Amino acid sequence: MEVAGPEEHRLDDLTAKLPAARGYLRDVVPDVHTPFFGARLDQRALLPGVDARLGHETFSEWLARR
């Protein structure tokens, strides 16, 4: 079963928001040429398929509870 959140995000944005919420401020610099576990991915490769079950909690809501 594939599951996903209700929103679409860029991985570099999520990567920056989590440490920032904890007061750890660092720049996250995306590099579209860096492989992901050895594979070259396009920008939409990690998005869920059409049959994925979508949750209701947003990333911001989840982050606020952490």
C-alpha positions as a Python dict, from the first residue, in 0.01 Angstrom:
ca = {
    (1, 'M'): (0, 0, 0),
    (2, 'E'): (135, 342, -93),
    (3, 'V'): (57, 628, 143),
    (4, 'A'): (126, 1002, 117),
    (5, 'G'): (33, 1330, 275),
    (6, 'P'): (-230, 1563, 137),
    (7, 'E'): (24, 1816, 5),
    (8, 'E'): (298, 1812, -257),
    (9, 'H'): (640, 1936, -144),
    (10, 'R'): (992, 1958, -279),
    (11, 'L'): (1232, 1739, -82),
    (12, 'D'): (1478, 2026, -32),
    (13, 'D'): (1200, 2240, 123),
    (14, 'L'): (1108, 1967, 371),
    (15, 'T'): (1474, 1908, 445),
    (16, 'A'): (1515, 2275, 539),
    (17, 'K'): (1194, 2305, 743),
    (18, 'L'): (1258, 2022, 990),
    (19, 'P'): (1588, 2150, 1137),
    (20, 'A'): (1466, 2513, 1115),
    (21, 'A'): (1168, 2425, 1334),
    (22, 'R'): (1417, 2311, 1597),
    (23, 'G'): (1621, 2631, 1572),
    (24, 'Y'): (1898, 2480, 1363),
    (25, 'L'): (1928, 2721, 1072),
    (26, 'R'): (2127, 2601, 774),
    (27, 'D'): (2097, 2665, 404),
    (28, 'V'): (1978, 2370, 200),
    (29, 'V'): (2113, 2388, -152),
    (30, 'P'): (1938, 2157, -398),
    (31, 'D'): (2149, 1989, -664),
    (32, 'V'): (1942, 1830, -940),
    (33, 'H'): (2248, 1633, -1055),
    (34, 'T'): (2305, 1450, -725),
    (35, 'P'): (2184, 1090, -744),
    (36, 'F'): (1927, 961, -496),
    (37, 'F'): (2062, 627, -372),
    (38, 'G'): (2253, 601, -700),
    (39, 'A'): (1959, 688, -928),
    (40, 'R'): (1902, 1011, -1120),
    (41, 'L'): (1544, 1129, -1051),
    (42, 'D'): (1327, 1394, -1210),
    (43, 'Q'): (1142, 1642, -988),
    (44, 'R'): (822, 1437, -973),
    (45, 'A'): (976, 1090, -927),
    (46, 'L'): (904, 1060, -553),
    (47, 'L'): (540, 1168, -571),
    (48, 'P'): (273, 908, -496),
    (49, 'G'): (88, 723, -766),
    (50, 'V'): (-280, 773, -845),
    (51, 'D'): (-385, 482, -620),
    (52, 'A'): (-203, 607, -308),
    (53, 'R'): (-400, 659, 11),
    (54, 'L'): (-371, 1023, 113),
    (55, 'G'): (-358, 1132, 474),
    (56, 'H'): (-525, 1444, 613),
    (57, 'E'): (-250, 1595, 824),
    (58, 'T'): (-26, 1849, 649),
    (59, 'F'): (349, 1859, 695),
    (60, 'S'): (316, 2186, 892),
    (61, 'E'): (63, 2026, 1126),
    (62, 'W'): (284, 1723, 1175),
    (63, 'L'): (588, 1942, 1237),
    (64, 'A'): (403, 2155, 1493),
    (65, 'R'): (343, 1841, 1703),
    (66, 'R'): (714, 1752, 1712),
}
